[in-house]
Amino acid sequence: MKLLMTHPGVGPITAMAFVLVIGTPERFACGKQVASYLGWIPCEASSAERWRLGHIWKQGNKLLRFLLGQSAQSVARCQEQWHRQYAHLSLRRNQLIAKVAMARKLAVRLR
C-alpha cells in the first residue's frame, strides 16, 4: 500500500481501496486486465466487416472507479505530462471521456 502511495495523486484511501478490490497484482497478467476488471473497456457491436466500439461497461467496483477518477484529476493538475495528455484528450473528445481515459491509465500504471 505504501508503494502505491508513492505515485502522485494516490492517497491512502485510494491505495487501500485499490489493494482491497484488486488484491494481489499477480492475478492479472497485464495492466489491461485490471482495466477490464474495473469495467473500463468499451462494449463491442461487430458484425461482418464492421467493428464498432461503444460506451464503457462500468461493471467493476464503483467506489474504486470514483476514487481513481479523482486521483487522475489530481495528477493531471500536478504533473505537466498528465496535464498535456488530459488537455489533448479533452479537446478531441469531451472532459468526461478524458477523465475516464486518464483514470484507466492510472489504474494500469498502479498494477
C-alpha positions in Angstrom: 0.0 0.0 0.0 2.9 2.4 0.7 4.3 1.7 -2.7 1.0 2.7 -4.3 1.0 6.0 -2.4 4.3 7.0 -3.9 2.5 7.6 -7.2 1.4 11.3 -7.4 -2.2 11.8 -6.8 -2.8 8.5 -5.0 -3.6 8.9 -1.3 -4.2 6.4 1.5 -7.9 5.9 0.8 -7.4 5.2 -3.0 -4.4 2.9 -2.2 -6.4 1.0 0.4 -9.4 0.6 -1.9 -7.1 -0.5 -4.8 -5.5 -3.2 -2.6 -8.8 -4.4 -1.3 -10.6 -4.6 -4.6 -7.7 -5.8 -6.8 -6.0 -8.0 -4.3 -2.7 -9.4 -5.4 -1.4 -8.0 -8.7 -0.2 -11.4 -9.7 -3.8 -12.3 -10.5 -3.6 -10.2 -13.7 -1.1 -10.8 -16.5 -1.1 -7.2 -17.6 -2.5 -3.8 -16.6 -5.2 -4.0 -19.3 -6.8 -6.9 -17.4 -7.0 -4.6 -14.4 -8.9 -2.1 -16.5 -11.1 -4.8 -17.8 -11.8 -6.0 -14.2 -12.8 -2.4 -13.3 -15.2 -2.2 -16.3 -13.1 0.3 -18.3 -13.4 -1.4 -21.6 -15.7 -0.5 -24.4 -18.6 -2.7 -25.4 -18.4 -4.1 -28.9 -21.1 -4.3 -31.6 -19.4 -6.0 -34.5 -20.8 -7.9 -37.5 -19.2 -8.9 -40.7 -16.8 -6.2 -41.8 -17.9 -3.6 -39.2 -16.1 -3.1 -36.0 -17.8 -0.6 -33.6 -16.8 0.2 -30.0 -19.4 1.7 -27.8 -19.7 3.0 -24.2 -17.7 1.5 -21.4 -19.1 -1.4 -19.4 -18.9 0.0 -15.9 -19.2 -3.4 -14.3 -16.5 -3.2 -11.8 -16.3 -1.6 -8.3 -18.0 1.8 -8.4 -16.1 3.2 -5.4 -12.7 2.3 -6.8 -13.6 3.8 -10.2 -14.7 7.0 -8.5 -11.5 7.2 -6.4 -9.3 6.6 -9.4 -11.1 9.3 -11.3 -10.5 11.8 -8.5 -6.8 10.7 -8.3 -6.4 11.0 -12.1 -7.7 14.6 -11.9 -5.3 15.4 -9.1 -2.4 14.0 -11.1 -3.5 16.0 -14.2 -3.4 19.2 -12.1 0.0 18.5 -10.6 2.1 16.9 -13.3 2.8 18.5 -16.7 2.8 15.4 -18.8 -0.5 14.1 -17.4 -2.0 17.6 -17.9 -0.9 17.7 -21.5 -2.5 14.3 -22.2 -5.7 15.3 -20.4 -5.9 18.6 -22.3 -5.3 16.8 -25.6 -8.0 14.2 -24.9 -10.5 16.8 -23.7 -10.0 18.8 -27.0 -10.5 15.7 -29.1 -13.4 14.3 -27.1 -15.0 15.8 -24.1 -13.9 16.2 -20.5 -15.7 13.2 -19.1 -14.2 10.9 -21.6 -10.8 12.4 -20.9 -11.2 11.9 -17.2 -12.1 8.2 -17.6 -9.2 7.7 -20.0 -6.8 9.2 -17.5 -8.3 7.1 -14.7 -7.9 4.0 -16.8 -4.3 4.9 -17.4 -3.7 5.4 -13.7 -5.2 2.0 -12.9 -3.0 0.3 -15.5 0.1 2.1 -14.0 -0.8 1.1 -10.4 -0.9 -2.5 -11.3 
